[in-house]
Amino acid sequence: PTSASPSKSPIAITVVIRFDDYPEEIGFALRDEITGTTYLNYDDGEFSPNRWGGETFTQTVSVVEGGTYRLQIADTYGDGLDSPGYFAVYYGSEMIPQNELVREDNWGGRQRVVVFELEDRVSTPPPTLSPTRLPTNPPTLSPTDFPGTSTPVETEAPVTTITTPEGFCFSREGVVEVSGKGFIRMGHLQVGDFVRTSKNRFERVYSFGHLDRTAVTEFLQFKPSLLEMTSNHMVFVRDKGPIPAAMVKVGDEFESGGKVEYIATVTRMGVYTPFTPSGKIMVNGVKSSTYISFQGTNNLMIGVFRTPFTYQWLDHSFQTMHRIWCHWLGMPDVRLDNGFSVWSEAPFQLAQWYLAQKFILQGMLMVPFLLLLSLANLIEVVVANLFAFLCVSVGLMLVLIRRRRFNPTKIGST
């Protein structure tokens, strides 16, 4: 195509970027292919997740008709704009069809480049397309905190800051291995994914005990693994077992290997607590628990007395009915507005109430609690091995029938 002539009329085009949950990874630029004029240029890191996660950026610029323009969108992580993310370009009020935009589609190379010409559009306007996830008209939005030669337009995005329970989650930056998907970030993990929980085992994620993509929370970051978790979330440490992150010291070695060389505190948006049947998950190659310690210790404390019951066992037992309902029976989870599963919220509130009691009452309540937890574990064993249980039950019934047939007097007298 010929270079755009300055004598031609200026026309307006609008670029729409709908960010996914990781806007800080996205950068984009709009340039004239012939003259090299830059109309838009935003680097990755300029769009904060707290402000822009899931939001739509729209900017209209004036270009010259007859030109050829390149929109280059880069993603530092390399996985592109995840749902609900998308991009669109409008010529006046008409959206340019996606099949006329894409010249190079290469998120694997960490960028997507689209080239479009405006010369033919003066005489032949494009048909209006409405693909899923694309609006028929670009949203009108107006930012005040971004540089640029033209004035961007955008809506005020809601900022959600939720006070989360101390020490309940992983950050979205954690990397997990999912069967059939490879290595993905915690923020992309879904219920139903089979995630690695040990060297030779994958387990199904049956629920998220807590999931809130907009909660801003502090995490402890362990280097060099870069594992991030809240202070009371537990991780498996050699010679110490599952302990809360706050108890991990520099020099400790994780059970899965690797020493802790440095511990930092970072603030992230998004909290994630995936539940697996074993209560374990490998994050950044580190064997971690899916549970927390309510007292900042690895074992339950009653007053000054350290009980033999680990929080890993107690939490796992409290989630027994949750596992039976969602994992073994395949029933849907019930999620509350605060991001918690109802199956997690109830035990959490019960534990908070229990620990607020006098230590004498705690000791008295310990026995019935243990009986209930043991009964729940027994029910799970039966449900998990239902076929074997039915076979054993049928076998016992046959034995009793046989005994009744051959020894009626003895059976009748008992």
Disulfide bonds with the S-S distance in Angstrom:
none
